[in-house]
Amino acid sequence: MKTFLPKSGFLTIVFFIANLVFANASFGQTVTLDQADLDYAPGETVSITGTGWQPNEVINLQVDHLTEPIPDHGTPNPHLPWTIVADSFGNFAAEWFVTEYELGSNLLLIADGIESGFTYEVFFTDATATQIVSLTPSGGICGGNITTSATLQYKSGNNWLNPGSGLTIVFTLGANTVNEITNSSGVATATLAVSGNPNSLVANYNGPGGNGYSSSNSSIGFVTTGIVTPSVSIAITSGVNPTCSGSSVTFTATPTNGGVASYQWKKGTTNVGTNSATYTDDGVTAGNITCVMTSNLTCVTSATATSNAITLNVSTANIPTITPSAPTNFCAGGSVSLTSTAGTSYLWSTGETTQSITVSSTGSYTVRIENANGCESASSLATAVTVNPLPTTVTVIGGGTYCGNTTITASNGSSGTIYFQDTTSGGTSSTTLSSSQLITTSGTYYFRARSASGCWGPEGSASVTINQIPIATINTGNTAICQGDNVTLSITLTGTGTISGILNDGTPFSGLAGTISIVKTPSVETTYSIASLSNGICAGTFSGSTAVTFKGKYTANAGNDQTICPQGTASVSGSVTGNPSATVWTTSGTGVFTNANVLSTVYTPSAADKALGSVILTLTTSGTGTCDGVDNMVLTVEDKVAAVAIAQAVTVQLDNLGAGSVTAAQVDNGSNDACGIQSLSVSPNTFTCANVGANTVTLTVTDNNGNVSTTTATVTVKDEVLPVATAKNITVQLDATGNVSIAEDAVNDGSSDACGGLTYDTDKTSFNCSNVGANPVVLTVTDANGNSSAANAVVTVEDKVAPVATAKNITVQLDATGNVS
């Protein structure tokens, strides 16, 4: 519920009490107006809406025009009431037109419900709103007085209208206040003195009551500006001063009190640049740079100001000169130093940045320098450098190792004249004009070419090793010897290093320069000479020979070589020719002959001979004036041949304990060895029940000299021992059906067998009533290897089951005697 009370204190109390009463009787009834500010201008219509009233209730509506003091309800000058009927929901709508006579009035809408007895009141007004517009200072604001004006308007409906003249507007500026009357256009104008800074100007309309206008005001703030003096300063913001010729320099102006300033730059007295706070000079010429600034501010002492002057200086570097340290025409591999006149920095056409550079290639060289101001000069005059090419490298062929001498040859494609430099590396001798040389001594030899411009090219070389050709001469004369005797050959060697040769019989020899001896034992008459000679590098020359002839001699034949056992002896038998006067056997060992002076004898080797393994037995025949006959035989004393092991199959019967064995002698089947057998062994040699069947055994044969051989045989193990069958007598009871059965081993009484695995079989195991009494049975016991034996026992069958007794009632008749049975 919206309830607005009038401004009067009396009305406020009345409406407050009424609202309390009505609120206490309220059933939710409300009355609302369409404008939120509840202020209507003449000519507008007030839209009234009611809700929460009783359905179809008749409601009396009346708008009172209130004055102060407030009279009783409905007076004075009450407006005519009218009636409205609520709809079926208790809602209604109505209108009330505001006439021009209501201007400035306080109004009260009263709604009285006839059926509900509920009263609802809404306070609203017709006090027209006003506004002040266009409050604008005019005239200067540098100080002194300011002229201002304000326009007043009032609201009619949705329009703002001119209220006309005669209304008072109060202007206030700081401590100064002026009252001015509006003209016919609703405009009031005032002049006020400005004091202080900043300032706020206020225009106020207090809205005197008679005309129904409400109060309004407007304000504007501004800053009072004093009179100022413009100035400008300039400075270099890009580039340097002095500047190098052609390098730009940028100047920037900094204004004071310029507002939105304009600029005119000057170089000397000449206008330059544009209307900009910066100016860039091309740096070509020197001059004084200034700037004239024009301020757009109003309160200034002068509109223009001239800046400080900056003298722009332009620096130019002198063109440098180049001084070479030596002639600029030289051979490849040489160089020359080029030096520039002084500067603070340098830039050569090669990119180098030192005052002096060293060049070693043909070309034109220039330099630029910087002076103390950092300005770069133009390039110097070019200095030409000519580098003469060298002849190509000489190629020398023919190096290596040679016998006696060799010729080496040099060439370089005709790019210069070739000179022999002998063994001097880096030589520049033009004495020997030659491209080939005969070399007779070892060394490294050099050739070099020189061009027409006097430039020596890279040398070529060849390393040559000259080896002396070796010489050998046999100095021994012809000689006659006994066959089997030695002849010593004397050979003279000439040359360097180790000299090696081969005789015509294939015998090699070697030695250093001098005389060497070779001992030969020819088996036939022969002539010894040198077939080849070398020092490992060079083939040699050789000469001389020695013819060897035999004197007459006896011959001896010791017989063929033999091998005997260490335990044995050797029977030897020799033969001779020529009827020698003496014959003798000798040994290289320590054994003994039974007779050493006969052709046929027996030799017994010693322990030392056996340890050596062999000895040489020599048969010598001798006589007078003739060469002895000698012949050797080799007697080897050793046994490295293993015995021949021969085995045979054997069958072994296990005993009643289940054990059996075999000996090596049983398995051996004639094993033999030339030097005798030391021992025989067999493995395995014992057997148990687990070995029944075929078993492989190994027979080991060791001869008298420790040589071992083995072979295998099959030992068949048999178990033919019968098991021990033991039986016992037993007693059994027939069951209720008159039958009984026993197990197969029921009568067994500890039967046994060494190999175990017993099975049992009883010839009768089932009994009935016909067998009551003693019944003989046979227990058969069989071992794991199928051997069986039997034992007798008695099975006594008893019937101890009581019969089933069944009785019935009967009737009997006494006979004439008075008895019955």
HELIX and SHEET records of a PDB file:
HELIX    1   1 GLY A    9  ASN A   24  1                                  16    
HELIX    2   2 GLU A  100  GLU A  102  5                                   3    
HELIX    3   3 GLY A  209  ASN A  211  5                                   3    
HELIX    4   4 ALA A  607  LEU A  612  1                                   6    
HELIX    5   5 ALA A  664  VAL A  667  1                                   4    
HELIX    6   6 CYS A  689  ASN A  691  5                                   3    
HELIX    7   7 CYS A  769  ASN A  771  5                                   3    
SHEET    1   A 3 THR A  30  LEU A  33  0                                        
SHEET    2   A 3 THR A  45  THR A  51 -1                                        
SHEET    3   A 3 PHE A  92  PHE A  97 -1                                        
SHEET    1   B 4 TRP A  82  VAL A  85  0                                        
SHEET    2   B 4 VAL A  58  LEU A  66 -1                                        
SHEET    3   B 4 ASN A 106  GLY A 113 -1                                        
SHEET    4   B 4 THR A 119  THR A 125 -1                                        
SHEET    1   C 3 THR A 130  SER A 138  0                                        
SHEET    2   C 3 ASN A 145  SER A 156 -1                                        
SHEET    3   C 3 ASN A 159  LEU A 161 -1                                        
SHEET    1   D 3 THR A 130  SER A 138  0                                        
SHEET    2   D 3 ASN A 145  SER A 156 -1                                        
SHEET    3   D 3 VAL A 187  ALA A 193 -1                                        
SHEET    1   E 4 ASN A 176  ILE A 181  0                                        
SHEET    2   E 4 THR A 168  LEU A 173 -1                                        
SHEET    3   E 4 ASN A 199  TYR A 205 -1                                        
SHEET    4   E 4 SER A 216  PHE A 222 -1                                        
SHEET    1   F 3 SER A 231  SER A 238  0                                        
SHEET    2   F 3 VAL A 249  THR A 256 -1                                        
SHEET    3   F 3 THR A 278  ASP A 281 -1                                        
SHEET    1   G 2 THR A 243  CYS A 244  0                                        
SHEET    2   G 2 VAL A 314  SER A 315  1                                        
SHEET    1   H 4 THR A 270  VAL A 272  0                                        
SHEET    2   H 4 SER A 262  LYS A 267 -1                                        
SHEET    3   H 4 GLY A 287  THR A 294 -1                                        
SHEET    4   H 4 THR A 304  THR A 306 -1                                        
SHEET    1   I 4 THR A 270  VAL A 272  0                                        
SHEET    2   I 4 SER A 262  LYS A 267 -1                                        
SHEET    3   I 4 GLY A 287  THR A 294 -1                                        
SHEET    4   I 4 ILE A 310  LEU A 312 -1                                        
SHEET    1   J 3 ILE A 322  PRO A 324  0                                        
SHEET    2   J 3 VAL A 336  SER A 340 -1                                        
SHEET    3   J 3 SER A 356  VAL A 359 -1                                        
SHEET    1   K 3 ASN A 329  CYS A 331  0                                        
SHEET    2   K 3 THR A 383  ASN A 388  1                                        
SHEET    3   K 3 GLY A 363  TYR A 365 -1                                        
SHEET    1   L 2 SER A 345  TRP A 348  0                                        
SHEET    2   L 2 VAL A 367  GLU A 370 -1                                        
SHEET    1   M 3 THR A 395  ILE A 397  0                                        
SHEET    2   M 3 THR A 406  SER A 411 -1                                        
SHEET    3   M 3 SER A 436  ILE A 439 -1                                        
SHEET    1   N 4 GLY A 400  CYS A 403  0                                        
SHEET    2   N 4 GLY A 460  ASN A 467  1                                        
SHEET    3   N 4 GLY A 443  ARG A 450 -1                                        
SHEET    4   N 4 THR A 417  PHE A 420 -1                                        
SHEET    1   O 4 GLY A 514  LYS A 520  0                                        
SHEET    2   O 4 VAL A 487  THR A 494 -1                                        
SHEET    3   O 4 ILE A 471  ILE A 474 -1                                        
SHEET    4   O 4 THR A 541  SER A 543  1                                        
SHEET    1   P 5 THR A 479  ILE A 481  0                                        
SHEET    2   P 5 SER A 545  PHE A 550  1                                        
SHEET    3   P 5 THR A 526  SER A 534 -1                                        
SHEET    4   P 5 ILE A 499  LEU A 503 -1                                        
SHEET    5   P 5 PRO A 508  GLY A 511 -1                                        
SHEET    1   Q 2 THR A 555  ASN A 557  0                                        
SHEET    2   Q 2 SER A 575  THR A 577 -1                                        
SHEET    1   R 4 GLN A 562  ILE A 564  0                                        
SHEET    2   R 4 GLY A 629  VAL A 637  1                                        
SHEET    3   R 4 SER A 614  SER A 622 -1                                        
SHEET    4   R 4 ALA A 582  THR A 587 -1                                        
SHEET    1   S 3 ALA A 570  SER A 573  0                                        
SHEET    2   S 3 SER A 600  THR A 604 -1                                        
SHEET    3   S 3 VAL A 592  PHE A 593 -1                                        
SHEET    1   T 4 VAL A 650  GLN A 653  0                                        
SHEET    2   T 4 VAL A 708  LYS A 718  1                                        
SHEET    3   T 4 GLY A 693  ASP A 703 -1                                        
SHEET    4   T 4 ILE A 677  SER A 683 -1                                        
SHEET    1   U 2 ALA A 659  SER A 661  0                                        
SHEET    2   U 2 THR A 686  THR A 688 -1                                        
SHEET    1   V 4 ILE A 730  GLN A 733  0                                        
SHEET    2   V 4 SER A 788  GLU A 798  1                                        
SHEET    3   V 4 GLY A 773  THR A 782 -1                                        
SHEET    4   V 4 THR A 759  THR A 762 -1                                        
SHEET    1   W 2 ASN A 739  SER A 741  0                                        
SHEET    2   W 2 SER A 766  ASN A 768 -1                                        
END                                                                             
